[in-house]
Structures are given as C-alpha cells and as structure tokens.
Amino acid sequence: MPTVLFLWIVTLAHGALAEHVCPKPREVPFATIDVDKRIYERGEEIMYTCDPGYSHQSGSRKYTCPWSGKWPINTMRCIPKKCPYPEPMRNGIVHFIDLNYQSLIHFSCEPGYILYGANTSQCMADGQWSGKLPECQPVTCPPPSLPEFGVISYHKLTPGNESVFQDIIRFECLPSFALFGNETATCMANGSWSDIPECRYVQCPHPTGIENGFVNFAVRRTYHYMESVDYGCQPHYVLDGPRESRCEKTGRWSTKPSCKAPCKIPVNKATVLYNGRKIKVQQDLKEGIQHAETIFFFCKNKEEKCGYTIPTQCINGQLTVPSCFKEIGRFESLWKTDPADLTPCDA
C-alpha cells in the first residue's frame, strides 16, 4: 500500500509540473525563432530574427517562458525593407507601384530612344536595386539620300558620323537650281528621315521694262533662279516698289516697281508752303513736285481775317487744289492781301 501511494504522489507531481511548460510560440510573419521546439521549459528564452529583406519595426524580439506556462503577448513585427527612390532616366521613364522588398520597377524609353540594358530591376534583401540602371540611346538614321544637284549641311546633337533622333539636315541647291519641298529634314523616332526635297533647274525669260523707266544692265539672255535685275526711272519720276526684281522658282520675275509721275501745280500764281518754306509757284515750282510730295496752300478765314494752310499730295501726276484756295490775279493783288501774308489763324 505505501508503494502504491508513493507512485500516485509522484505521478501527480509530474503532471502538475508538466502543466507549467510553454507550448510552441506563435509565428511572427517574416520572422524566425532561434530555437524552434514543440515545448519550452520555464525560464527558457527565445529570440525572433526578421527574415532577409525585412527589418524589425516594433515589439520585443526576446521572450522567456514564464512559470505560468503561457507566453507573454507577442507584439513583434517585421516589415519589408524599402529600396531608395530610383534615379530618373534621361530620355526614359521609370514605372513602379511601391519600393518594398521584392518589388519590381520597369524601365521604358521615350519615343525616338531605344533601351539598352534590363527592362526591370528588383528590390533586393539588402535594400538595393538589382542590376545596373539601363540607358536610353537615341534611334539612329541611315545616311540621307542626297537630292540631285543638291548639297547638305548638318545640325547634329551628338558628335560623330552617325545621325541620331532629332538630328537636322539642311538642303541647298547648286546655282540655277531651286529647292522644292522642305529646306530641312529631321531624323524621326522610327529611324527614317522626314521628306527629302528636290532641286529643279529654273530659268526666267528676258525681263520686260517699265513705263517711264528702264532696266539696269539688262543683257538680252536667259536668267536663272535667284538672278536679279535693277530698275530705275526717268528724271522727275519716282520709283515705287522694290528696286530689284528676282528670278523666282516659279520661272517668273518677282514684283516689278513702277514709276510714278510728277505733278504740275495747276495754278498760275500762288504762294505755297513747300518743305517748310514759303515759295512762289510761278518762280520755284515750274516743274511741279514729285510723286508723294506734299505742298500746303494758303486759305483765308474771312470771319477771323487770318490765314491757314491746307495740305495736298501729289499722287502719280494728280494733284487737287483745295477748294478754299482763291488765286489772286495781277490787278486784284493791288487791293487784296495774299492769305500767305495774313496773320496765321492759330497764332
């Protein structure tokens, strides 16, 4: 009987002690335990470590199995590491949603550029992006076709013999040839040149003269594109328009000038204001005035008994005398005062 009682007491004590061991602790996402067992003795310590690519954010990393056999509340938390903001790409675009561990970023190039290198990069466990940042290199264009009888000059973005996206070439034609189409072509995003112009031979007929004028050095021959002739006018006539006329790509001459006629002053006797001076028409303006010139006739304000001026301009041989002007005859001048000699009305 004593033996049976002893065994019962030992069994009961052992069961009581077994109730105070700790079970397997709860798992923490993205973390591991240094000692992973099913049962932990009282006083035994465990430590959590965040997995590669994750860092400890909050809560204790160490926990001890207490006498109660119940683990303390676990607040341990691991969060993914973040990679730095990706560097901007020259002539390219970086696409991403977030910068967390294992996230991917995608690279693409703007139109006219080609990606050299990997088109993706991944955020690694050490918080750095995998691989090397790719580059966007400009699209290249083949040597452009040269128009017949034409020459090319370049405006290049990069040194070297190769033409790249947005390089510009300018076309010129040899003498006597005119350019038809755009003067420039551009290396486009698809690797081809925009439209290439052509050079055509152009000639103009012998230039014709102008009324009351002449052509300077007009040799009777065929004239070529961009050649020009000069025009002049007979004495007292005024050249109106460009002095030079040029052979254009249409095979015609540019606008010719005209010669505008002078104006006779249609009065026998008058004092007028011309170029700021009072002069006698019958003495100083026998030949009249030239086209576009202006003279001022003197008129009389009868009520105020003062004089004022009215301008009139010579327009290609036509000059109108103001209606207020009254010509004073030889005998009338004995008792009438010339309006030019009256006190100015605005004095």
C-alpha positions as CSV (number, residue, x, y, z in Angstrom):
1,M,0.0,0.0,0.0
2,P,2.7,2.6,0.8
3,T,4.3,1.8,-2.5
4,V,1.2,2.5,-4.5
5,L,0.6,5.8,-2.6
6,F,4.1,6.9,-3.4
7,L,3.7,6.2,-7.1
8,W,0.4,8.1,-7.1
9,I,2.0,11.2,-5.5
10,V,5.0,11.1,-7.9
11,T,2.6,10.9,-10.9
12,L,0.5,13.8,-9.6
13,A,3.6,16.0,-9.1
14,H,4.9,15.2,-12.5
15,G,1.6,16.1,-14.1
16,A,1.5,19.4,-12.2
17,L,5.0,20.2,-13.3
18,A,4.1,19.3,-17.0
19,E,1.3,21.9,-17.0
20,H,3.8,24.7,-16.4
21,V,5.9,24.2,-19.6
22,C,5.4,26.6,-22.6
23,P,4.0,25.4,-25.9
24,K,5.3,26.3,-29.3
25,P,5.2,30.2,-29.6
26,R,3.1,31.9,-32.2
27,E,4.6,32.6,-35.5
28,V,5.6,36.1,-36.4
29,P,5.2,36.9,-40.1
30,F,8.5,37.3,-41.9
31,A,10.5,36.2,-38.8
32,T,12.2,33.0,-37.5
33,I,12.9,31.8,-33.9
34,D,16.4,30.9,-32.9
35,V,15.3,27.8,-31.0
36,D,12.3,26.1,-32.6
37,K,10.8,23.3,-30.4
38,R,7.4,22.0,-29.5
39,I,7.8,22.5,-25.7
40,Y,9.9,25.1,-23.8
41,E,10.9,24.8,-20.2
42,R,10.1,27.5,-17.7
43,G,12.8,30.2,-17.8
44,E,13.9,29.2,-21.4
45,E,14.5,32.2,-23.7
46,I,13.7,32.6,-27.4
47,M,14.7,35.3,-29.8
48,Y,13.0,36.3,-33.1
49,T,15.0,37.4,-36.1
50,C,13.4,39.1,-39.1
51,D,13.9,37.3,-42.4
52,P,16.3,38.7,-45.1
53,G,14.6,41.7,-46.8
54,Y,12.7,42.6,-43.6
55,S,13.5,44.8,-40.7
56,H,12.3,44.9,-37.1
57,Q,9.7,47.6,-36.7
58,S,8.1,47.1,-33.3
59,G,7.7,44.8,-30.3
60,S,10.3,42.8,-28.3
61,R,12.5,40.3,-30.0
62,K,13.2,38.3,-26.8
63,Y,10.6,36.3,-24.8
64,T,11.0,34.0,-21.7
65,C,8.8,31.0,-20.9
66,P,7.2,32.1,-17.5
67,W,6.2,29.8,-14.5
68,S,2.6,30.1,-15.7
69,G,3.5,28.2,-19.0
70,K,1.8,31.0,-21.1
71,W,4.0,33.1,-23.4
72,P,3.7,36.9,-23.0
73,I,1.7,38.8,-25.6
74,N,3.9,38.9,-28.7
75,T,4.0,42.4,-30.4
76,M,7.0,41.6,-32.6
77,R,6.5,43.0,-36.2
78,C,8.7,42.8,-39.2
79,I,8.2,45.0,-42.3
80,P,9.7,44.8,-45.7
81,K,12.8,46.9,-46.4
82,K,12.5,49.8,-48.8
83,C,14.8,50.5,-51.7
84,P,15.8,54.1,-52.5
85,Y,13.7,56.1,-54.9
86,P,15.0,55.1,-58.4
87,E,17.2,57.6,-60.2
88,P,15.4,59.4,-63.1
89,M,16.3,58.1,-66.5
90,R,17.5,60.5,-69.2
91,N,15.0,60.3,-72.1
92,G,13.3,57.4,-70.3
93,I,10.5,56.6,-67.8
94,V,10.6,54.5,-64.6
95,H,7.4,52.8,-63.7
96,F,6.7,51.5,-60.2
97,I,3.9,50.9,-57.7
98,D,6.0,50.7,-54.4
99,L,9.6,50.4,-53.4
100,N,9.3,47.5,-51.0
101,Y,11.5,44.4,-50.9
102,Q,10.9,42.1,-53.9
103,S,9.0,44.8,-55.8
104,L,9.8,45.3,-59.4
105,I,10.4,48.6,-61.3
106,H,10.0,48.7,-65.1
107,F,12.0,50.9,-67.5
108,S,10.9,52.3,-70.8
109,C,12.2,55.0,-73.2
110,E,10.6,58.0,-74.7
111,P,9.8,57.9,-78.5
112,G,13.0,58.1,-80.5
113,Y,15.1,56.2,-78.0
114,I,16.0,52.5,-77.5
115,L,16.5,50.8,-74.1
116,Y,20.0,49.3,-73.6
117,G,20.1,47.0,-70.5
118,A,17.5,45.1,-68.5
119,N,13.9,46.5,-68.6
120,T,13.2,45.6,-65.0
121,S,15.0,45.7,-61.6
122,Q,14.0,44.2,-58.3
123,C,14.4,45.5,-54.7
124,M,16.8,43.1,-53.0
125,A,17.2,42.0,-49.4
126,D,20.0,44.5,-48.8
127,G,17.7,47.4,-49.8
128,Q,19.4,48.0,-53.1
129,W,18.1,47.6,-56.7
130,S,19.4,44.6,-58.7
131,G,21.5,45.1,-61.7
132,K,22.5,48.4,-63.3
133,L,20.3,51.2,-64.4
134,P,19.7,50.9,-68.2
135,E,20.2,53.7,-70.7
136,C,18.0,55.2,-73.4
137,Q,20.1,55.7,-76.5
138,P,18.7,57.7,-79.4
139,V,17.5,56.0,-82.5
140,T,19.9,56.2,-85.4
141,C,19.1,57.1,-89.0
142,P,20.9,55.9,-92.1
143,P,22.8,58.4,-94.3
144,P,20.1,60.6,-96.0
145,S,19.6,60.4,-99.8
146,L,21.1,63.5,-101.5
147,P,18.9,65.3,-104.0
148,E,20.3,65.6,-107.4
149,F,22.1,68.9,-107.8
150,G,21.9,69.5,-104.1
151,V,24.2,69.8,-101.1
152,I,23.6,69.0,-97.4
153,S,24.7,70.7,-94.2
154,Y,24.1,69.1,-90.8
155,H,22.9,70.3,-87.4
156,K,23.9,67.4,-85.1
157,L,23.0,66.7,-81.5
158,T,26.0,64.4,-80.9
159,P,29.5,64.3,-82.5
160,G,30.4,61.6,-85.0
161,N,29.4,60.4,-88.4
162,E,26.2,58.8,-87.2
163,S,22.9,60.6,-87.4
164,V,20.6,60.2,-84.4
165,F,17.0,61.1,-83.5
166,Q,16.2,64.8,-83.9
167,D,19.4,65.5,-85.9
168,I,18.5,68.0,-88.6
169,I,19.9,68.3,-92.1
170,R,19.6,71.4,-94.3
171,F,19.4,71.2,-98.1
172,E,20.7,73.7,-100.6
173,C,20.7,73.5,-104.4
174,L,23.5,74.3,-106.8
175,P,23.3,77.6,-108.7
176,S,20.5,77.8,-111.2
177,F,18.5,75.1,-109.3
178,A,15.6,75.8,-106.9
179,L,14.6,73.8,-103.9
180,F,11.1,72.3,-104.0
181,G,9.9,70.9,-100.6
182,N,11.1,71.5,-97.1
183,E,14.6,73.1,-96.7
184,T,15.2,70.7,-93.7
185,A,14.7,67.0,-92.9
186,T,14.7,65.5,-89.4
187,C,15.8,62.1,-88.1
188,M,12.5,60.8,-86.8
189,A,11.6,58.4,-84.0
190,N,11.1,55.5,-86.4
191,G,14.7,55.7,-87.7
192,S,13.9,57.3,-91.0
193,W,14.3,60.8,-92.4
194,S,11.4,63.2,-93.0
195,D,10.7,64.1,-96.6
196,I,13.7,64.9,-98.8
197,P,13.2,67.8,-101.2
198,E,14.3,68.0,-104.8
199,C,16.4,70.5,-106.8
200,R,14.9,71.7,-110.2
201,Y,16.5,73.7,-112.9
202,V,14.8,77.1,-113.2
203,Q,15.1,79.9,-115.7
204,C,13.2,83.1,-116.3
205,P,12.6,85.0,-119.6
206,H,14.2,88.2,-120.5
207,P,12.9,90.9,-118.1
208,T,10.5,93.4,-119.5
209,G,10.8,97.2,-118.9
210,I,8.5,99.5,-117.0
211,E,6.7,102.6,-118.2
212,N,8.7,105.8,-117.8
213,G,11.6,103.7,-116.5
214,F,14.4,101.3,-117.6
215,V,16.2,98.1,-116.6
216,N,19.8,98.5,-115.5
217,F,22.2,96.2,-117.3
218,A,19.5,94.1,-118.8
219,V,21.5,91.9,-121.2
220,R,19.2,90.0,-123.5
221,R,19.7,86.5,-122.3
222,T,18.1,83.8,-120.2
223,Y,18.2,84.4,-116.5
224,H,18.4,81.7,-113.9
225,Y,16.9,81.2,-110.4
226,M,17.9,83.9,-107.9
227,E,19.5,86.2,-110.5
228,S,18.2,89.7,-110.4
229,V,18.0,93.0,-112.3
230,D,17.6,96.6,-111.1
231,Y,15.1,99.2,-112.3
232,G,15.3,102.9,-112.5
233,C,13.0,105.8,-113.5
234,Q,13.3,108.7,-115.9
235,P,14.0,112.2,-114.4
236,H,11.3,113.6,-112.1
237,Y,9.6,110.2,-111.9
238,V,9.7,108.3,-108.6
239,L,10.3,104.6,-108.2
240,D,7.5,102.9,-106.3
241,G,8.2,99.4,-105.1
242,P,11.3,97.2,-104.8
243,R,14.2,98.4,-107.0
244,E,15.3,94.9,-107.6
245,S,13.3,92.1,-109.3
246,R,14.5,88.5,-108.8
247,C,14.0,85.3,-110.9
248,E,11.8,83.1,-108.7
249,K,11.4,79.3,-108.5
250,T,8.2,79.6,-110.5
251,G,10.1,80.7,-113.5
252,R,8.6,84.2,-113.2
253,W,10.1,87.5,-112.0
254,S,9.2,88.9,-108.6
255,T,7.1,92.1,-108.5
256,K,8.4,94.9,-110.6
257,P,8.4,98.5,-109.4
258,S,6.5,101.3,-111.2
259,C,7.5,104.9,-112.0
260,K,5.1,107.5,-110.6
261,A,4.7,110.7,-112.5
262,P,5.3,114.2,-111.1
263,C,2.5,116.8,-110.6
264,K,2.3,120.2,-112.2
265,I,0.8,122.8,-109.9
266,P,-2.5,123.8,-111.7
267,V,-2.4,127.5,-110.8
268,N,-0.6,130.4,-112.4
269,K,0.2,132.4,-109.3
270,A,0.3,131.3,-105.7
271,T,2.4,131.3,-102.6
272,V,2.6,127.8,-101.1
273,L,4.4,126.2,-98.2
274,Y,6.9,123.6,-99.5
275,N,9.5,121.7,-97.4
276,G,8.9,124.2,-94.6
277,R,9.4,127.3,-96.8
278,K,7.1,129.8,-98.4
279,I,7.8,129.9,-102.1
280,K,6.2,131.2,-105.3
281,V,4.8,128.6,-107.6
282,Q,5.4,130.6,-110.7
283,Q,9.1,131.0,-109.8
284,D,10.3,127.9,-107.9
285,L,7.9,125.1,-108.8
286,K,7.6,125.5,-112.5
287,E,8.5,121.8,-112.9
288,G,5.9,120.8,-110.2
289,I,6.6,118.4,-107.4
290,Q,7.3,114.7,-107.3
291,H,5.0,111.8,-106.5
292,A,4.2,111.5,-102.8
293,E,5.4,115.0,-102.0
294,T,3.1,117.4,-100.2
295,I,2.6,121.2,-100.6
296,F,0.4,123.5,-98.4
297,F,-1.9,126.0,-100.0
298,F,-2.8,129.2,-98.0
299,C,-6.5,130.0,-97.5
300,K,-8.3,132.9,-95.8
301,N,-10.7,132.8,-92.9
302,K,-12.9,135.7,-93.8
303,E,-14.6,136.0,-90.4
304,E,-11.4,136.0,-88.5
305,K,-9.4,137.6,-91.2
306,C,-6.5,135.2,-90.7
307,G,-4.7,132.6,-92.9
308,Y,-4.4,128.9,-92.6
309,T,-3.0,126.1,-94.7
310,I,-4.5,123.0,-96.4
311,P,-2.2,120.1,-97.5
312,T,-2.5,118.4,-100.8
313,Q,-0.3,115.5,-102.0
314,C,0.9,114.6,-105.5
315,I,-0.4,111.1,-106.4
316,N,1.1,109.8,-109.7
317,G,0.6,113.0,-111.6
318,Q,-2.6,114.0,-109.9
319,L,-2.8,117.0,-107.5
320,T,-6.0,118.6,-106.3
321,V,-6.1,122.3,-105.3
322,P,-8.1,122.8,-102.1
323,S,-11.5,124.4,-102.8
324,C,-10.8,127.2,-100.2
325,F,-7.8,128.5,-102.2
326,K,-8.5,131.5,-104.3
327,E,-6.0,132.6,-106.9
328,I,-5.3,136.4,-106.8
329,G,-4.9,138.0,-110.2
330,R,-2.4,140.6,-111.0
331,F,-4.8,143.5,-110.6
332,E,-6.6,142.0,-107.6
333,S,-3.3,142.0,-105.7
334,L,-3.4,145.8,-105.7
335,W,-6.2,145.7,-103.1
336,K,-6.3,142.1,-101.9
337,T,-3.9,140.6,-99.4
338,D,-2.4,137.2,-100.2
339,P,-3.6,134.7,-97.5
340,A,0.1,133.7,-97.1
341,D,0.7,137.2,-95.8
342,L,-2.1,137.2,-93.3
343,T,-1.7,136.5,-89.6
344,P,-1.8,132.7,-89.0
345,C,-5.2,131.7,-87.5
346,D,-3.5,129.5,-84.9
347,A,-1.1,132.2,-83.8
